[in-house]
């Protein structure tokens, strides 16, 4: 079971974390996952055309996983964005 780490930010600022990691905060759709525990979470998205964006398939269906963090990172974040048309 994961427990909260008191050294992590209890009020995550997704944009601050994304900018720190070089992720996109702009897009027609932006999906961001922030967490504050010492575990490895993974963001997933299935696009309308059936493409499954995840850590193993980072780009497709018009979207891109541009930030993929592992466990024991400071203030972890993961991000998928879709560019506007």
N, C-alpha and C positions, 0 to 999 in steps of 0.2 A: 504494500500500500504506500503510495506517495504521500509525503507530508510537506507542508508549506515550509519554505526556507525563509527565516526572518531577515536574511540579507538581501532578499529580492524585493523589488518595487511592488507594494500591495495594490497600487492603482496604476496598472500598465497604460502607457500612452502608445498605442499602436503605431502612429505616424512617426514618433520619435524613434521607436525600435526599428521600423522599416527603413528610415533614412540612414540610421547607423549601419545597417546591413546592406545598403545599396538597393533596397527593394522599391518597387513602384507604388506610390500613393495615389497616382492618377490613372484613371481608366474608366471605361463605361461601367464596369463592375469590378470591385476589389473585394476579395475575401481574405480576411486576416484572422489568424489564430494566435493569441497570446496566452501564456500560462506562467505560473509562478511556483512550479514544483520541479524537483529533480527527476523528471521522467521525460521520455521521448514521445511526444505526440506528433501525429502526422495529419496534415490537412489533405482532404480529397475533394474532388469535384467531378461530377459526371455532367458533361455538356449535353445540350439538346440533341446533338448528332450522335451521342453515345460514347464519346471519347472520355476515358477516365484519367484525369490529371492527378498525379501523385508523385511521390519521390522517385519512382521507377520510370515514369513517363511524364516528364516535366512540361512538355509543350504540345498542344493540339486542340482542336475544336475551337480555335480562336483565343484560347487562354494559355497562360504560362505560370508555372510555379517558379518564382524568381528568388524566394528565400526559403531555405530548408535547413533548419537547425537541428542539432543533435542534443542529447541529454547533457547535463552539467554545463550548459551555456548560461551566461548571465542574461537575465531578462529575455528568455527565448521568444521567438516569433516565427511564424511561417506565413507565406503570402502567395495568393494566386490572383492575377489580374487579367482583365480582358480589355484590349485597346478599343477605343471608340471607332466608329466607322466614318 
